[in-house]
Amino acid sequence: MRTVTGSQLATLIGDRSEAGGPAYARVAAAIRRLVLDGRLPLETRLPGERELAAALGVSRTTVTAAYDELRGGGYAVSRQGSGTRTALPPSRTSRPGGSRVGGSGTGPAWTPWAADGSDLLDLAHAAPEAPAEVRRAYDAALEQLPLHLPGSGYHLFGLPDLRAAVADRLTARGLPTLPGQVLVTSGAQHAFTLVLQLVTGPGDRVLVEQPTYPNALDAIGRHGATAVPVALAGDGWDLGAVAAAVRQTAPRLAYLMPDFHNPTGLLATEAERRELGAVLTRSRTLTVVDETLVELALDGPVPPPLATFLPDDLTVTVGSASKTLWGGLRIGWARAGTALIRRLAAVRASVDMGSPVVEQLAVAELLRGLDAALPARHAELRIRRDALVAALAQRLPSWRARVPAGGLVLWCELGAPVSSRLVVAAERHGIRLAAGPRFGVDGTFERRLRLPFTYPADVLGSAVGALEQAFGAVTAEGGAAAEPVHAVA
């Protein structure tokens, strides 16, 4: 069970002087918001009433009344001997389809954002269209294909040429890598699934950031493991919370995305990476580092790879061509020590015998020319990001979004817990969205929405106009307007 001290909770609550209403209601509202935003994970033991009262500088009666209100609303539960713990009302704790993260789930699997042939504008996925280089790379791959036809076509570890290209790319970024340390996969998600299959079993804990990539949460649940969420701070990684979670839960595995984190867009500093590496090394926690977005730095350089601060036998770095180049390139990779790579390949042999040869040849060609192709890609994404930010400021000024230094998405604060309702309303206006709770453990982040800036600027402008109408309808139906907030850089 996670715990939070009185001083820690007081820091999270912050200043309540501008809020209206009785003191107990302001305290309860602040804690409720922390739960909904995912900054206070579920099943966290709250401090005792006397301890929190002292930390906040209020009476114990105020804290008692605040806890009573939280329990009455379903945001806290109390049991004899275990204190008061954070919770969510029953209607909020289930993910779509009836299965819970980390649970077994007996109902049908829920497939989010299926390609159903509708004409909705898809803002649920975050992947740009293919650049011209992709067509040229396929042409080059087809020219090379006859050299490979006399063989079986099975390459369990991947084509040697592609493994070398990935190794060269990682080495150039500061992570010395040999081709034998690379396993080619069918995407980064496939690589993560292989790691889960290799090292986790039912009941094992997997440390994740909160929020995080939803497909990673789904994969953890399918393997019977339990996601242990550690809330990100407003501007980075809460290193103390990570250390506490590792100490308290002894996770079997950690899954981290330090480079333009999906969905927040945060970029871990070198100091944060060094400390994360130290904490995870001391605990001997195998760590999957997801570098899917690392090549999409739009404003300034990226610190050294997190894997440089971890030993090879405790790190699997996964990457992919899908976000940098095109989602249709279903090629990814895992980088680790050679012994661990061999173990992952053995697991992979029970799933498939290798990735398609033509796609591997194309990605090898693209990686060799990536430095020449990236400037144009970055320039276009900057235009789209800035256009989306400007459109939101004009049409939805109550929304708040930190402008990321890279990646593909904005993580929007809506000012009201209406994300799931907004997704439903947006479909009536021709927009498909991914609700904030999709990115959290057990249904949090109703005040959040992920918006990709992967479409041309004019398309994003029209989409924000439709979102303005949908948001207006939702807040009108709810009987209250969103709380005013201000944009941040």
N, C-alpha and C positions, 0 to 999 in steps of 0.2 A: 504494500500500500504506500503510495506517495504521500508525503506530508509537506506542509508549508508552515513556516513559523509566523508569529505575529508581526515581526519586523518585515519579513519578506512580503507578506500580504499587504501590509500598510504601504510599502513601496509600490506594489502593483496597483493599489487603489488610487494612490496619488491624491491630488488636491480635489476636495469636494465642495469648496467654498462657494462656487458659482452655481451649484445645483440647488434646486428648490425642494421644498417638502421637509418633513421631519428628519432628524438626524438618522434614525434607524432606517428609514426608507432610502436615504441616500447611500448608506452603507450597503444595504441589501441590493440596491440597483447596481452599485459598482461591482459587487461580487458576481451578480447575475451576468453582467456584461463580460466580465473576465471569463466566465464559463462559456458563454455563447461565442466569444471571439477565439476560444481555444487557448488563451493564455494561462488559464487555470484548468489543467486536464481533469477529466472525470475521475472519480474514485480517489480524489486527493483529500487527505484528512485536514480539515481546517483547524486553526489554532483554538485553544480553549477560550471561552468568553472573556475571562479575566486577562489573559495574555493579549488578546486582540484589542481589548478596551484600553489597556496601557499603551500599546503601540500606536493606536489612533488618537489617544488623548480624549476619549469619550467615556461615558459611564458604562458599567457592565450591563445595566438595564438596556442601554441602547443596542449593544451587541446581541443580547438575548432576544430582543424584539426583531433585530435584523435576521438572525438565524431562524426565528419562528416564521418570518415572512418567506425566507428561502425554502424552508421545508414545506410551507403551505403551497408554494407555487411549483413544487417538484424539483427545485434546483439544489436541494440538499436533503440528505437522509441521515438519521441518527440511529445507532444501534448500541445496545448496552455493551460497554467495554471497548467499543471501536470509535467512539466520538462521532463528530459530524463530518460527513463526507460530501463532496460535490456530486451532483447528479443532473440529469435532464428529465423533464416531464416525459411520461411514456410515449407520447405521440412523436417526440423528437429523437428517440434513441435508436430507431430502426433506419437502416439504409434502404433505398428503393429496392423492391423485389423481396423484402422480408428477411434478408440475411444481415447479420451484424458483423462488423469487422472483428476478426479473430474468432468468430464462432463457426460452428460446423455448417449450419444452414441446410435445411432439408428441402426447401422449395426450389423452383427453377432458378438457374443463374440469371442475373440481370445483366444485359448487355447495354452499356450506356452509349448513346449517340450512334446507334446503328446507321449504316448507309441504307436508308429506306427509300431513296429515290425522290424524296420531297424537294421542293424548291425553296426551302428555308435557307437563309444565309447562316452558314455554320460558324458560330463563334464559340462552339464547345471545344473544337480542336485547335491546337496552336501549332501550325506548320505552314510555311509559305509555299508558294508555287515553285516549280522547278526552274532554275536558271538555264540559259542556253547551253551552258557547259555540260549539262546532263545528257542532252541529245548527242553532243559530240563524243562524250565518253562512251555511250552505248555503241556509236559507230566504231570507235576504236576497239571496243570489246569484241564486237562481231568480227573484226579483222583478225583478232588474236585467237578467236575461238577454234579454228581448225587445228591449232597446235595442241589443243586439249582433247580433241575428239577421239584420238586413239586410246586414251586412258579410260578408266571406269567412270570418271566424273565425280567420284566420292572423295571428299577432302574433309575428314572429320575435324581437323584443326584449322582448316581454311587454306586457301591457295597461298603458297610461299610468297608470291609477289605482294599480295595484300597484307599478309602478316608483317612483311618487311616495311611496307608503306606506313602501316599503323605504328610500328615500332619507331620508325624515323620521326613521325609526327610527335609522338610522346617524348622522345629524346630531345627534340628541338624545343619543346615547351619546358624542359628542365627535369624530366623524369626518365633517366637512362633506362632503355628497354631494348631487349634482344627479341628477334622474331619468335624465338622459342617461348617467350613469355606472353604471347598473344594467342587467344582463341577467337576465331571468327564465329559470329553468331548471327541469328536472324533478327537483329535489333538489340538495343540495350535492355529492353524488358525481358527478352529471351535470356540474356546473360544473367540478369538478376534472378530469374526463375531457376536457372541451373544452380546458382549458389544456394538458394533456398532449399532446393531438392537435396543438395549435397550435405548441408550442415544443420538443417532444422527439422524438428519433428513436432508432433502435437504437444501444445503447451509451452514450447520454447518461446522466449521473449525476443522481439526484434525492436531495437531502439530506432525511432524515426523522429524527424522534425515534425512539428505541429504548427502550420499545416504542411502537407507533403503531396507528392504525386499520387493521385488516386489509384492508378493501376498497380502501383507498388503495394498499397494497402490491400487491394483485392488479392494480389498474389500471396501476400502474407497470410491472409485469411484462408485461402484455398489450401495452403499447406498445413493448416491447423495450428499455426503459430499465433502469437498475440502481439499486436503492435503496442509498444510502449512510447507514448507521445511525450516529447519535450518541446515546450512552447518556445518559439523564436521570440527574441526581444524585438522591440520596435525597429531597431536599426542593425540587428545582427544576431549572433548566437549567444544564448545565455549559458556561458561556460560553467557557471556554478550549478545550474540546473542539470546540465549534461553530466557533470561529475556526480551529482547526487543521484540521478537516475541510474547511472552505471553502478554506483555503490549499493543502492537499495534493491535493484531488480536483477542484477547480474545477467544482462542480456546475452543471448547466444550469438547475436549478429547485430550490426548497426547499419542503417541505410541513410546516407547523407548526400546532399546535393549542394556543395559549397559554391558552385559557379552559376550565378544568375538563377538562383533557386526557383523552382517551380512549385507554387505559384507566386511567391512574394517578390521575385526578382533580386533578392539580396545577394551580395557578393562577399564571401568571407575574406577578412583581411589576413595578411600573413601571420599576424600575431594570433588570431583566432584559430587558424589552421595548425599552428605550432602547438597551441594548448589542447586542441581537440586530439591531435596526434598523441600528445603525452598522456592524456586521460585514457584513451582507448588502448594504447600500448601497455600502460600499467595494468589494466584489467584483462589484457590478452583477449580483447574483443575483436573478432573478425569484422572488418568494415568494408562495405560496398560503397565506393565513391562514384556517384553518377555524374559524369562529365558531358552529358548529352548536349548542353548549351554552351560549353566552354568556348567554342570558336566564335560566338556571337557577342563579342565585346564591342559595344558601340561608343563608349566614352572612357578611354584610357586602358591601360594594360591590366592583365589578370595576374594575381600573385602566383607563386609556385604551386604546382599540384599538391593537393592534400596528401597524396600517397608518398611524397618526398619526406613526410614527417611520420611515416608508419613503416614498419618492416614489411618486406615482400610477402612473408608468410601470413600476415594479418590483414592484407589489403587486396581487394579486387576492384580495379578501376574499370568502369564500363562506359562505353561511348557508342555513338551511332552516327550514321549519315543522314538520318531522317529530318532532324531539325535544322541542321546547317544547310543542307542541300535540297532534299525532297523526301516527303513521307513515303513515296512509292519505292524508294531504295531500302528494301528491308534487309539491310546489312548493318550489323553492329559488331562489337568486340568486347572481350574481357582481357584485362592485363593483370597478371599476378606473377608470383614466383613460379618457376617451371614445374615444380612438384604439384602445386595447387592447380595449375593449368591442366596437367595430365589427369588429375582427379575430376576436374570439371568436364574434360573431354570424355571420360569414361561414363559420366552421367549422361552427357549429351548423346552418346551412342545408343542409349535406350529410348531416346526421343526421336532423333533423326540422324542421318549420316552426313550432313553437311549442308551448307547454303548453296544457292544456285550459282553456277560457274559464271554465267554472263554478268550477273549483278556484281559478283566479286571483282571481275575484271574491270567493270565500269567504275566501281568505287576506288580501286587502286589507281586508276587513271585520274580520277577527281582529286584524290588526296595528294598526288604528285603536283597537281596544278592549283592547289587550294589557295596558296598565298597570292596568286595572281587574280583569283576569282573573288576572294573575300571583300576587298575594298568596295566593289560595286554593291555587293549584298549588304554590307554594313550601311552604306550611304542610303540605300532604299529603305532599310528598316528604321533608320533614324527619322527619315521623312514621315514614315507611317506612325511611328511612336509619337512624334511631336504633333502630328495631325490628330491622333486620338486624344491626346492630352488636351489640346486646344478645343476640340469639339466637346469634351466633357466639361471643361471650364465654362463654355458658353451655354450649353444646353442643360447640364446637370451640375450646377455649381455647388450643390450640397454634398456631392460625392467627393471623396478624398482618395488620392492615389499617389504613392511615392513613385517618382520617375526613375525607373531602373537604369543602370549603366550598361545593360546588355540584356540578352535573352529575347523573349517574344511576347511577354504578357505584362499587363498591369493588374495589381491586386487591389481592387477598389473597396473602400469602406463606404457603405451605402447610407449610413446615418440612422438606419432602422433595421430591425431583424426581419427582412422581407425577401431574402434571396430566393428561397424555393418558390414563393408565390410569384416573384418577378419572372422566373424561368417559365412558368406556366403562361403568364400574361404575355411574355415576349413572343411566344410561338404564335399567338393571335396577330402579332404585328410582323410576322415573317422572319423572326430571329430565333436561332437555336443557341442556348447558353448552357454553361456548366455552373450549377449553383455552388455557393461557398461550402455547404456541408459536404459536398463530394470530396473536398480536399482535407477534411478533418476526420479524426477518430470519433465515432459515435455521435455524428450529427451536429457538431458545432459549426461556427462560422456562418450563421444566418445573416449576419451583417456584412458579409463579404461576397464579392463576385469577381471572378477572373475574366479579364477581357484580353484577347490576343490582338496584337497590332500587325497581323500577317496579311491583311488585305490592302489594296491601294487606298490612298488617302480619301478619295471621293466616296468609295464604298464605306469606309469607316465613318465618314461624316453622316451619310444616310442612315447607317446603323444606329448611331447615337441618337438621331432624331426619332427613330422608332423606339429606342429604349426610353427616351424621355416620355413618350406617350404611355408606354407600358408601366413605367414607374409611377407616373401620375395616377393611372388607374388603380394600381395596387395600393398606394398610400391613401387614395380617396376611399377605397373599399375598407381599408383598415381603420378609417376614422381619425387618423392622425398623420401629420406631415413628418417627414424625416427631420432629425435634429440637425441644425446648421453646423457645417464643418468647413474647414478651409483647406485648399490644395497645398501640398508640400512638394518641394523639389526632390 
